[in-house]
Amino acid sequence: MLELKNISVAAGDESAGGVEIIRSVSLVLDEKKIYAVTGPNGGGKTSLAKAIMGIFPVSGGAIYLDGEDITDKTITERANMGIGYAFQMPTRFKGLRVRDFLEIAARGNDEKKLYSLLFDVGLCAQDYIDRELNASFSGGELKRVEIASILARNLRVALFDEPEAGIDLWSFQKLTETFRLLNETKDTTIVIISHQERILRMADEVILIAGGTVTDITSPDKILGEIDYINQDCDCPNCRDRR
């Protein structure tokens, strides 16, 4: 459904010493599946997601959605084709209310639907629906509103960049339930960048990215078993407690 063929992404002009941050990545992502993308910091996870969304242009290779080459399409064109992206650090929109933001994303859904979207990300709709998206919002609150806007759309591909960051445990539990419901009721391909164990366990497949390349595509049990094994050598209090 979504296919990446040998795509590369360069930071800066390669001829002037720019660095290739994604190198010849090929993937086929099927509809109605959840993919967790994980790996070391700086390995290229976010860059890959932004290349799919069109935020970062590819320096080589091609991207296909339902067989159509979208490599040269803009962010807006890809959004209209059903690709959505929730940023790790969302932007504030001074002068825009939560209600307005969600109505734009939902394209005219009724108020009951807007309330339901906020509940799905762990926010009380009555407290938030008419608030302005300004500096009074914490990073976690803003992130949940943005995720709600992604859930409002009938997407072919939904990309979430570390959705757990800045979110309390109760809200995160609601969010994982919502991901499962989205997977069960829609044909959406869900791609979640995360290090969180609960996200990894809910995935159909885990894609490991390091050094700008895909180093493995595996099952949640296998990757979590490897992480536990690696942690045997770590002497931080958290890992000592886990052992």
Residue frames as qw, qx, qy, qz and C-alpha x, y, z in Angstrom:
[[0.000, 0.887, 0.461, 0.000, 0.00, 0.00, 0.00],
 [0.032, -0.968, 0.238, 0.075, 2.86, 2.38, 0.89],
 [0.926, 0.086, 0.084, 0.359, 6.13, 1.44, -0.76],
 [0.119, -0.908, 0.328, 0.233, 9.56, 3.02, -0.38],
 [0.917, 0.307, 0.074, 0.242, 12.09, 2.06, -3.04],
 [0.718, 0.069, -0.043, 0.691, 15.72, 2.79, -2.21],
 [0.012, -0.941, -0.157, -0.299, 14.97, 6.24, -0.82],
 [0.599, -0.080, -0.258, 0.754, 17.73, 8.49, 0.48],
 [0.127, -0.958, -0.229, -0.114, 17.52, 11.82, 2.28],
 [0.611, 0.186, -0.182, 0.748, 20.41, 14.29, 2.45],
 [0.283, -0.864, -0.253, 0.331, 20.91, 17.12, 4.93],
 [0.085, -0.784, 0.292, 0.541, 22.26, 19.98, 2.84],
 [0.664, 0.657, -0.273, -0.231, 23.84, 19.82, -0.60],
 [0.945, -0.171, 0.214, 0.177, 25.74, 16.54, -0.91],
 [0.693, 0.540, 0.006, 0.478, 28.09, 18.09, -3.48],
 [0.039, 0.770, -0.261, 0.581, 29.00, 20.75, -0.91],
 [0.190, 0.263, -0.801, 0.503, 29.65, 18.30, 1.90],
 [0.669, -0.264, 0.075, -0.691, 26.07, 17.57, 2.94],
 [0.186, -0.221, 0.931, -0.223, 25.38, 14.43, 4.93],
 [0.561, -0.127, -0.656, -0.489, 23.11, 11.58, 3.83],
 [0.361, -0.269, 0.608, -0.654, 20.83, 10.91, 6.82],
 [0.833, 0.151, 0.438, -0.302, 18.70, 8.18, 5.16],
 [0.051, 0.522, -0.743, -0.415, 20.48, 5.74, 2.86],
 [0.413, 0.143, -0.793, -0.425, 18.75, 3.46, 0.33],
 [0.361, 0.042, 0.761, -0.538, 15.78, 2.44, 2.50],
 [0.439, -0.056, -0.667, -0.599, 13.24, 0.08, 0.96],
 [0.239, 0.104, 0.797, -0.545, 10.01, -0.87, 2.75],
 [0.353, -0.300, -0.640, -0.613, 6.54, -2.13, 1.91],
 [0.159, 0.052, 0.647, -0.744, 3.90, -1.15, 4.49],
 [0.149, -0.353, -0.856, -0.348, 0.50, -2.84, 4.23],
 [0.396, -0.429, -0.074, -0.808, -2.88, -1.36, 5.06],
 [0.797, -0.466, -0.140, -0.357, -4.58, -2.26, 8.36],
 [0.827, -0.082, -0.362, 0.421, -1.23, -2.88, 10.04],
 [0.332, -0.937, 0.104, -0.015, 0.54, -1.12, 12.89],
 [0.771, 0.328, -0.241, 0.490, 4.27, -0.57, 12.44],
 [0.479, -0.854, 0.044, 0.197, 6.50, 0.58, 15.29],
 [0.621, 0.623, -0.214, 0.426, 9.71, 2.31, 14.22],
 [0.620, -0.774, 0.099, 0.077, 12.44, 2.25, 16.83],
 [0.790, 0.311, -0.119, 0.515, 16.18, 2.52, 17.19],
 [0.519, -0.347, -0.220, 0.749, 18.89, 4.75, 18.66],
 [0.065, 0.898, 0.184, -0.394, 18.50, 8.53, 18.82],
 [0.051, 0.746, -0.417, -0.517, 19.75, 10.20, 15.67],
 [0.508, -0.057, 0.824, 0.245, 19.34, 7.00, 13.66],
 [0.079, 0.047, -0.577, -0.812, 16.97, 8.52, 11.10],
 [0.088, 0.443, 0.881, -0.142, 13.51, 7.55, 12.37],
 [0.163, 0.743, 0.328, -0.560, 11.97, 11.03, 12.22],
 [0.057, 0.505, -0.487, -0.710, 13.74, 11.87, 8.96],
 [0.054, 0.107, 0.934, 0.337, 12.19, 8.79, 7.35],
 [0.110, 0.635, 0.722, -0.251, 8.70, 9.77, 8.52],
 [0.099, 0.742, 0.030, -0.663, 9.17, 13.34, 7.28],
 [0.015, -0.270, 0.724, 0.635, 10.29, 12.00, 3.90],
 [0.090, 0.384, 0.911, 0.121, 7.05, 10.00, 3.66],
 [0.064, 0.774, 0.483, -0.405, 5.04, 13.13, 4.54],
 [0.482, 0.692, 0.252, 0.475, 7.00, 15.25, 2.05],
 [0.319, -0.938, 0.024, 0.132, 8.51, 17.56, 4.67],
 [0.369, -0.591, 0.582, 0.420, 11.99, 16.34, 3.68],
 [0.709, 0.564, -0.254, -0.338, 12.60, 15.87, -0.06],
 [0.911, -0.144, 0.339, 0.187, 14.25, 12.61, -1.07],
 [0.007, 0.754, -0.504, -0.421, 17.63, 12.79, -2.76],
 [0.228, 0.279, -0.869, -0.339, 17.20, 9.37, -4.36],
 [0.064, 0.197, 0.969, -0.132, 14.66, 6.59, -4.82],
 [0.347, -0.267, -0.425, -0.793, 10.87, 6.76, -5.01],
 [0.238, 0.112, 0.742, -0.617, 7.76, 6.61, -2.81],
 [0.316, -0.190, -0.703, -0.608, 4.50, 4.99, -3.94],
 [0.378, 0.093, 0.601, -0.698, 1.03, 5.17, -2.39],
 [0.710, 0.375, 0.509, -0.309, -1.43, 2.59, -3.74],
 [0.727, 0.273, 0.487, 0.400, 0.86, 2.16, -6.74],
 [0.289, 0.915, 0.148, 0.240, 1.03, 5.88, -7.57],
 [0.623, 0.108, -0.182, 0.753, 4.41, 7.62, -7.54],
 [0.226, -0.935, -0.266, -0.062, 4.16, 10.45, -4.99],
 [0.710, -0.145, -0.078, 0.685, 7.90, 11.24, -4.80],
 [0.249, 0.191, 0.123, 0.941, 7.50, 14.73, -6.26],
 [0.282, -0.722, -0.512, -0.371, 4.17, 15.59, -4.65],
 [0.021, -0.539, 0.318, -0.780, 3.96, 18.39, -2.10],
 [0.017, 0.042, 0.808, -0.587, 2.98, 18.08, 1.55],
 [0.499, 0.224, 0.214, -0.809, -0.49, 19.42, 0.72],
 [0.657, 0.245, -0.531, -0.476, -0.95, 16.97, -2.14],
 [0.376, 0.085, -0.905, 0.181, 0.08, 14.07, 0.07],
 [0.202, 0.106, 0.635, -0.738, -2.25, 15.26, 2.83],
 [0.618, 0.250, -0.046, -0.744, -5.13, 15.37, 0.34],
 [0.626, 0.215, -0.710, -0.240, -4.24, 11.82, -0.71],
 [0.843, -0.433, -0.204, -0.245, -4.63, 10.65, 2.90],
 [0.698, 0.067, -0.450, 0.553, -1.21, 10.90, 4.58],
 [0.346, -0.879, -0.045, -0.326, -1.10, 12.55, 8.01],
 [0.621, 0.209, -0.483, 0.581, 1.77, 13.34, 10.38],
 [0.512, -0.840, -0.151, -0.096, 1.73, 14.16, 14.11],
 [0.367, 0.693, -0.423, 0.454, 4.90, 16.02, 15.07],
 [0.639, -0.185, -0.575, 0.477, 7.04, 15.17, 18.07],
 [0.187, -0.392, -0.314, 0.844, 6.88, 18.88, 19.02],
 [0.222, 0.706, 0.627, 0.246, 3.62, 20.39, 17.66],
 [0.180, 0.245, 0.061, 0.951, 3.19, 24.06, 16.73],
 [0.041, 0.547, 0.591, -0.592, 0.96, 26.48, 18.65],
 [0.142, 0.480, 0.557, 0.663, -1.69, 28.38, 16.68],
 [0.046, -0.318, -0.394, 0.861, -2.42, 31.71, 18.36],
 [0.386, 0.219, -0.087, -0.892, -5.97, 32.88, 17.66],
 [0.596, 0.023, -0.677, -0.432, -7.21, 29.39, 16.73],
 [0.666, -0.329, 0.424, -0.519, -9.45, 27.47, 19.13],
 [0.322, -0.156, 0.934, 0.015, -9.27, 23.71, 19.62],
 [0.590, 0.497, 0.552, -0.317, -12.76, 23.51, 18.11],
 [0.456, 0.791, -0.182, -0.366, -11.62, 25.34, 14.94],
 [0.025, -0.570, 0.802, 0.177, -8.50, 23.21, 14.62],
 [0.400, 0.039, 0.913, -0.077, -10.42, 19.94, 14.85],
 [0.578, 0.625, 0.370, -0.371, -13.19, 21.14, 12.54],
 [0.323, 0.740, -0.462, -0.365, -10.59, 21.91, 9.87],
 [0.094, -0.342, 0.931, 0.084, -9.12, 18.43, 10.26],
 [0.393, 0.241, 0.858, -0.224, -12.49, 16.67, 10.46],
 [0.062, -0.041, -0.563, -0.823, -13.93, 18.70, 7.57],
 [0.472, -0.223, -0.208, -0.827, -17.29, 19.38, 9.09],
 [0.450, -0.226, -0.857, 0.107, -17.89, 16.57, 11.58],
 [0.430, -0.747, -0.284, -0.420, -20.49, 17.35, 14.24],
 [0.194, -0.723, 0.435, -0.500, -19.66, 18.52, 17.74],
 [0.906, -0.312, 0.210, -0.194, -20.29, 15.08, 19.25],
 [0.902, 0.302, -0.101, 0.291, -17.49, 13.72, 17.07],
 [0.256, 0.717, -0.342, 0.551, -15.13, 16.53, 18.18],
 [0.579, -0.603, 0.352, -0.421, -15.85, 15.77, 21.84],
 [0.993, -0.059, 0.103, -0.013, -15.19, 12.07, 21.21],
 [0.699, 0.541, -0.243, 0.399, -11.82, 12.84, 19.58],
 [0.061, -0.709, 0.435, -0.551, -10.66, 14.80, 22.63],
 [0.815, -0.394, 0.291, -0.309, -11.81, 12.02, 24.96],
 [0.967, 0.219, -0.075, 0.110, -9.84, 9.50, 22.88],
 [0.561, 0.489, -0.352, 0.568, -6.60, 11.37, 23.59],
 [0.554, -0.341, -0.570, 0.502, -7.33, 11.83, 27.30],
 [0.058, 0.075, -0.114, 0.989, -8.65, 15.42, 27.34],
 [0.144, 0.568, 0.695, -0.416, -11.91, 16.65, 28.86],
 [0.268, 0.483, 0.532, 0.642, -13.74, 18.14, 25.88],
 [0.186, -0.897, -0.395, -0.072, -15.74, 20.58, 27.98],
 [0.480, -0.743, 0.063, 0.462, -12.51, 22.08, 29.35],
 [0.457, -0.305, 0.489, 0.677, -10.64, 22.23, 26.04],
 [0.473, 0.545, 0.634, 0.280, -13.03, 22.60, 23.09],
 [0.172, 0.937, 0.226, 0.201, -13.14, 26.42, 23.19],
 [0.524, -0.702, 0.173, 0.450, -9.61, 27.10, 24.44],
 [0.447, 0.855, -0.245, -0.098, -7.21, 28.97, 22.19],
 [0.944, 0.043, -0.024, 0.325, -4.15, 27.00, 21.06],
 [0.145, 0.898, -0.239, 0.340, -1.67, 29.42, 22.60],
 [0.312, 0.484, -0.680, 0.455, 1.16, 29.45, 25.14],
 [0.588, -0.378, 0.405, -0.590, -1.22, 28.39, 27.94],
 [0.974, 0.072, -0.121, -0.177, -1.08, 24.84, 26.55],
 [0.550, -0.555, 0.606, 0.149, 1.61, 22.51, 27.86],
 [0.181, 0.440, -0.769, -0.426, 3.59, 20.49, 25.35],
 [0.142, 0.088, 0.984, -0.059, 1.68, 17.34, 26.31],
 [0.392, 0.572, 0.511, -0.507, -1.73, 19.02, 25.94],
 [0.350, 0.658, -0.301, -0.595, -0.80, 20.43, 22.56],
 [0.048, 0.283, -0.917, -0.276, 0.45, 17.07, 21.40],
 [0.278, 0.291, 0.889, -0.220, -2.81, 15.38, 22.34],
 [0.429, 0.674, 0.211, -0.564, -4.83, 17.96, 20.40],
 [0.269, 0.572, -0.595, -0.496, -2.65, 17.40, 17.34],
 [0.086, -0.057, 0.992, 0.073, -3.06, 13.62, 17.62],
 [0.389, 0.495, 0.646, -0.432, -6.84, 14.17, 17.85],
 [0.400, 0.678, -0.153, -0.598, -6.66, 16.13, 14.59],
 [0.139, 0.354, -0.865, -0.327, -4.91, 13.17, 12.91],
 [0.191, 0.192, 0.946, -0.179, -7.55, 10.78, 14.24],
 [0.406, 0.551, 0.318, -0.657, -10.27, 13.07, 12.86],
 [0.412, 0.551, -0.455, -0.566, -9.22, 12.37, 9.28],
 [0.945, 0.142, 0.265, -0.133, -9.96, 9.26, 7.22],
 [0.002, 0.781, -0.573, -0.251, -6.31, 8.54, 6.46],
 [0.900, 0.312, -0.304, -0.023, -4.54, 5.98, 4.31],
 [0.706, 0.110, -0.434, 0.549, -1.29, 6.45, 6.28],
 [0.393, -0.890, -0.034, -0.229, -1.04, 7.93, 9.80],
 [0.643, 0.295, -0.423, 0.567, 2.44, 8.81, 11.08],
 [0.526, -0.834, -0.082, -0.145, 2.98, 9.47, 14.80],
 [0.508, 0.504, -0.465, 0.522, 6.34, 10.73, 16.07],
 [0.307, 0.000, -0.721, 0.621, 6.82, 9.61, 19.71],
 [0.385, -0.581, -0.376, -0.611, 3.17, 10.17, 20.72],
 [0.693, -0.510, -0.473, 0.187, 3.93, 9.17, 24.32],
 [0.451, 0.107, -0.240, 0.853, 6.32, 12.10, 24.95],
 [0.084, -0.145, 0.197, -0.966, 4.94, 14.53, 27.52],
 [0.639, -0.286, -0.369, -0.611, 1.76, 12.52, 28.09],
 [0.446, -0.386, 0.637, -0.497, 0.69, 11.18, 31.48],
 [0.125, -0.100, 0.987, 0.018, 0.14, 7.46, 32.03],
 [0.444, 0.449, 0.667, -0.395, -3.69, 7.59, 32.00],
 [0.463, 0.714, -0.082, -0.519, -3.78, 9.59, 28.77],
 [0.121, 0.486, -0.806, -0.316, -1.21, 7.30, 27.19],
 [0.308, 0.117, 0.937, -0.120, -3.36, 4.28, 28.00],
 [0.495, 0.639, 0.377, -0.452, -6.34, 5.99, 26.32],
 [0.297, 0.708, -0.426, -0.478, -4.14, 6.75, 23.33],
 [0.065, -0.261, 0.944, 0.193, -3.02, 3.14, 22.87],
 [0.414, 0.385, 0.781, -0.266, -6.67, 2.04, 23.05],
 [0.432, 0.746, 0.068, -0.502, -7.45, 4.58, 20.34],
 [0.128, 0.545, -0.727, -0.398, -4.66, 3.27, 18.12],
 [0.234, 0.041, 0.971, 0.003, -6.11, -0.23, 18.48],
 [0.435, 0.599, 0.544, -0.396, -9.62, 1.03, 17.64],
 [0.317, 0.731, -0.291, -0.529, -8.29, 2.89, 14.59],
 [0.004, -0.356, 0.896, 0.267, -6.56, -0.30, 13.47],
 [0.294, 0.230, 0.916, -0.150, -9.73, -2.38, 13.94],
 [0.366, 0.691, 0.507, -0.362, -12.18, -0.01, 12.26],
 [0.344, 0.847, -0.176, -0.365, -10.16, 1.64, 9.45],
 [0.914, 0.319, 0.068, 0.242, -7.92, 0.50, 6.62],
 [0.028, 0.955, -0.278, 0.102, -5.25, 2.94, 7.77],
 [0.802, 0.164, -0.354, 0.452, -1.57, 2.03, 7.83],
 [0.429, -0.897, 0.031, -0.098, -0.33, 3.22, 11.24],
 [0.706, 0.318, -0.326, 0.543, 3.35, 4.06, 11.70],
 [0.488, -0.865, -0.034, -0.108, 4.45, 4.98, 15.23],
 [0.486, 0.508, -0.491, 0.514, 7.98, 6.13, 16.09],
 [0.643, -0.665, 0.098, -0.367, 8.52, 5.06, 19.68],
 [0.283, 0.385, -0.819, 0.318, 10.80, 3.48, 22.27],
 [0.541, -0.259, 0.434, -0.673, 7.85, 2.69, 24.55],
 [0.134, -0.102, 0.986, -0.010, 7.33, -0.98, 25.31],
 [0.468, 0.429, 0.644, -0.427, 3.52, -0.83, 25.14],
 [0.492, 0.682, -0.174, -0.512, 3.69, 0.67, 21.64],
 [0.149, 0.460, -0.841, -0.241, 6.20, -1.94, 20.51],
 [0.283, 0.058, 0.938, -0.194, 4.02, -4.77, 21.84],
 [0.533, 0.540, 0.445, -0.475, 0.90, -3.58, 19.99],
 [0.293, 0.620, -0.467, -0.558, 2.70, -3.43, 16.62],
 [0.951, 0.266, 0.085, -0.133, 2.31, -6.07, 13.92],
 [0.827, 0.257, -0.076, 0.494, 5.95, -5.49, 12.95],
 [0.374, -0.854, 0.071, 0.353, 8.83, -3.51, 14.44],
 [0.663, 0.652, -0.029, 0.367, 11.19, -1.67, 12.09],
 [0.627, -0.621, 0.040, 0.469, 14.62, -1.02, 13.55],
 [0.481, 0.813, 0.010, 0.327, 16.47, 1.97, 12.10],
 [0.588, -0.685, 0.148, 0.404, 20.08, 2.87, 12.92],
 [0.403, -0.372, 0.464, 0.695, 22.70, 4.86, 11.04],
 [0.349, 0.465, -0.223, -0.782, 20.15, 5.95, 8.45],
 [0.428, 0.148, -0.794, -0.406, 19.27, 2.43, 7.31],
 [0.858, -0.247, 0.017, -0.450, 16.77, -0.31, 8.20],
 [0.031, 0.501, -0.854, 0.137, 18.79, -2.85, 10.15],
 [0.015, 0.108, 0.989, -0.103, 15.93, -5.24, 10.93],
 [0.583, -0.170, -0.173, -0.775, 12.19, -5.84, 10.51],
 [0.266, 0.048, -0.932, 0.242, 11.06, -8.16, 13.24],
 [0.488, -0.580, -0.617, -0.214, 8.38, -9.14, 15.74],
 [0.329, -0.792, 0.152, -0.492, 7.68, -7.24, 18.97],
 [0.895, -0.440, 0.072, 0.003, 8.70, -10.26, 21.09],
 [0.843, 0.193, -0.033, 0.502, 12.06, -10.57, 19.38],
 [0.259, 0.662, -0.122, 0.692, 13.02, -6.90, 19.61],
 [0.516, -0.730, 0.134, -0.428, 11.90, -6.63, 23.24],
 [0.954, -0.255, 0.016, 0.159, 13.85, -9.77, 24.09],
 [0.683, 0.366, -0.079, 0.627, 16.96, -8.26, 22.52],
 [0.079, -0.759, 0.117, -0.635, 16.44, -4.99, 24.40],
 [0.773, -0.600, 0.081, -0.190, 16.12, -6.90, 27.69],
 [0.924, -0.010, -0.027, 0.382, 19.29, -8.79, 26.89],
 [0.424, 0.574, -0.108, 0.693, 21.20, -5.59, 26.10],
 [0.353, -0.775, 0.078, -0.518, 19.98, -4.03, 29.32],
 [0.906, -0.355, -0.164, 0.164, 21.72, -6.75, 31.31],
 [0.680, 0.125, -0.108, 0.714, 24.93, -4.80, 30.77],
 [0.018, -0.687, -0.046, -0.725, 23.50, -1.47, 31.89],
 [0.449, -0.197, -0.658, 0.572, 24.16, -0.37, 35.46],
 [0.199, -0.350, 0.010, -0.915, 21.64, 2.47, 35.70],
 [0.317, -0.025, 0.701, -0.638, 19.11, 2.23, 38.59],
 [0.725, 0.238, -0.005, -0.646, 16.20, 1.55, 36.20],
 [0.709, 0.324, -0.601, -0.176, 17.91, -1.43, 34.57],
 [0.126, 0.237, -0.863, 0.428, 19.17, -2.77, 37.88],
 [0.516, 0.046, 0.484, -0.706, 15.60, -2.66, 39.20],
 [0.786, 0.294, -0.233, -0.492, 14.32, -4.49, 36.09],
 [0.531, 0.312, -0.785, 0.066, 16.92, -7.26, 36.58]]
